[in-house]
Every structure is written in C-alpha cells, then in structure tokens.
Amino acid sequence: MSRIIHFEIPVDNPDRAIDFYKKAFGWKVEKWPGPMDYWLVKTGDSTPGIDGAFMKRGNVTSTTNTVGVESVDKSLAAITAAGGKALMPKTPIPGVGYFAYCTDTEGNMFGIMQSDASAK
C-alpha cells in the first residue's frame, strides 16, 4: 500500500512563510541545495507525521501531498486507468528519484515519488 510521504506548500514570500511556520509550529526549515528554490521542512522527530517543503508559488497553487510508490511508470498507468490524469511526465530529481504530478477524478492534484538515488 502506498502512503503519503511528503507535502509541498506553495508560498509567495518564502521568508515570511518560513518565519510564520517556525513561530506557529516550531518547524525547522533549510534551503535545499538543488537546482530550484525549495525549502525542506522538518515538522518533528518523535511523533507520527511527515515532513515537507515550501516552494515558490507557480504552477502549483495549493498544498500538495506526495505519495511514495515503487514505480512511477506503473503508478501513472494505474492512475490513468482509474480515471486520473498525469499533469507531467516522469521527471528525474538527481540523487533523489523520479517524480510526477497527477490529478484524481475530483481534480485534486497530488505527486507520486519513486525513490532512486541513481536518478539523473
């Protein structure tokens, strides 16, 4: 069974958002060293929950959950067979894995992520 493993919150002003979430919830935030403006969010250590990220608002305009999958290719096929849509093709995130955005039958956007440290 696949589970939600990550969330993304789109923001207009990263500094303002980071300040808010640090003050409101004590979240820890650090800039991702990758090729885009992306800030990794750690929400805790010892209680159930997931970590996520802030990203500049753009094509993604609402909080988006990412589901961990064994294969992006197989999952894209299952999603479309179930009536969902792929919004982007399988995309490598170097050193992390493969990713795609999709929508469900209700128009809700979500991501799927296949871990693979050899992704290029």
Backbone torsions as a table, in degrees:
resi	resn	phi	psi	omega
1	MET	NA	133.5	179.9
2	SER	-86.4	144.5	-177.2
3	ARG	-126.2	157.7	174.1
4	ILE	-68.5	129.0	-175.4
5	ILE	-120.9	-9.2	-172.0
6	HIS	-162.9	150.9	171.8
7	PHE	-127.9	156.4	174.7
8	GLU	-128.8	132.5	176.0
9	ILE	-115.6	116.5	177.7
10	PRO	-76.2	139.2	-177.2
11	VAL	-134.0	150.3	174.6
12	ASP	-85.8	-38.3	-177.1
13	ASN	-127.1	95.3	-175.7
14	PRO	-55.2	-42.8	-178.8
15	ASP	-61.1	-43.4	179.8
16	ARG	-64.2	-44.8	-179.4
17	ALA	-64.3	-44.8	179.2
18	ILE	-59.5	-45.5	179.0
19	ASP	-59.7	-44.8	179.6
20	PHE	-59.8	-53.0	-175.4
21	TYR	-68.6	-31.6	174.2
22	LYS	-64.5	-47.3	-178.9
23	LYS	-69.5	-42.8	-175.1
24	ALA	-74.0	-38.0	-172.7
25	PHE	-127.8	-5.1	-179.3
26	GLY	75.3	18.5	180.0
27	TRP	-65.8	148.1	176.1
28	LYS	-102.2	134.5	-175.1
29	VAL	-131.8	136.2	173.9
30	GLU	-141.3	145.8	-179.4
31	LYS	-67.2	132.1	175.8
32	TRP	-74.0	136.6	-177.5
33	PRO	-80.3	6.2	-177.5
34	GLY	-75.9	-170.3	-169.9
35	PRO	-80.9	3.0	178.9
36	MET	-133.5	162.1	175.9
37	ASP	-70.9	110.5	-173.6
38	TYR	-154.5	130.1	-176.8
39	TRP	-119.0	119.3	-179.6
40	LEU	-77.0	137.7	-175.9
41	VAL	-117.7	126.4	174.3
42	LYS	-106.5	118.4	-174.8
43	THR	-95.9	-8.1	180.0
44	GLY	165.6	177.9	-178.2
45	ASP	-124.3	-43.1	-166.4
46	SER	-111.5	-0.6	179.6
47	THR	-116.6	158.9	178.7
48	PRO	-59.6	145.9	178.6
49	GLY	155.2	179.4	179.4
50	ILE	-128.4	159.6	174.4
51	ASP	-99.7	170.9	-176.9
52	GLY	-157.5	-144.2	-176.5
53	ALA	-161.5	159.0	168.1
54	PHE	-106.1	143.7	175.6
55	MET	-140.8	153.2	177.9
56	LYS	-62.0	135.1	178.6
57	ARG	-62.9	134.0	179.9
58	GLY	-158.1	-116.7	176.5
59	ASN	-67.3	-28.3	176.5
60	VAL	-92.6	118.4	-174.2
61	THR	-117.7	-2.7	177.9
62	SER	-137.4	161.0	178.1
63	THR	-56.3	133.5	-173.9
64	THR	-127.3	130.6	175.6
65	ASN	-93.9	146.8	177.0
66	THR	-114.7	132.8	-179.9
67	VAL	-101.9	130.2	175.6
68	GLY	-75.6	130.5	-179.5
69	VAL	-132.0	157.8	177.5
70	GLU	-75.6	-32.0	-177.5
71	SER	-146.7	119.7	176.1
72	VAL	-63.2	-41.8	-179.3
73	ASP	-58.7	-51.0	-179.9
74	LYS	-64.6	-38.3	-179.8
75	SER	-68.0	-39.8	176.5
76	LEU	-60.7	-40.3	178.0
77	ALA	-64.2	-43.6	179.9
78	ALA	-67.1	-38.8	-179.9
79	ILE	-63.8	-46.7	-179.0
80	THR	-69.3	-35.9	177.4
81	ALA	-64.9	-29.8	-179.8
82	ALA	-85.7	-1.0	177.4
83	GLY	104.2	1.2	176.7
84	GLY	-85.3	-178.8	-178.8
85	LYS	-135.3	144.8	171.6
86	ALA	-85.5	129.0	177.5
87	LEU	-93.5	-18.2	178.8
88	MET	-152.9	155.1	178.1
89	PRO	-74.7	168.9	173.5
90	LYS	-53.4	126.1	-175.1
91	THR	-126.3	128.9	177.5
92	PRO	-75.7	142.4	168.1
93	ILE	-115.7	104.2	-171.9
94	PRO	-50.9	128.2	178.0
95	GLY	77.8	-2.4	-177.6
96	VAL	-116.3	-55.3	-177.6
97	GLY	159.4	-152.4	-178.3
98	TYR	-121.8	145.5	-170.0
99	PHE	-141.4	152.1	170.7
100	ALA	-154.1	148.0	170.4
101	TYR	-96.4	144.3	-179.6
102	CYS	-141.3	172.4	168.9
103	THR	-127.0	151.5	175.3
104	ASP	-87.9	-173.2	-178.5
105	THR	-69.4	-13.4	179.5
106	GLU	-99.5	2.4	179.6
107	GLY	86.7	7.4	178.3
108	ASN	-79.9	131.4	179.0
109	MET	-85.0	144.3	173.8
110	PHE	-151.5	163.3	177.1
111	GLY	-109.4	159.0	169.6
112	ILE	-127.5	140.1	-174.7
113	MET	-134.1	129.2	173.4
114	GLN	-109.4	117.5	177.9
115	SER	-70.5	133.1	177.4
116	ASP	-166.7	100.1	-176.8
117	ALA	-62.6	-17.2	-179.7
118	SER	-89.3	2.8	-179.2
119	ALA	-60.2	139.0	-179.8
120	LYS	-131.3	NA	NA
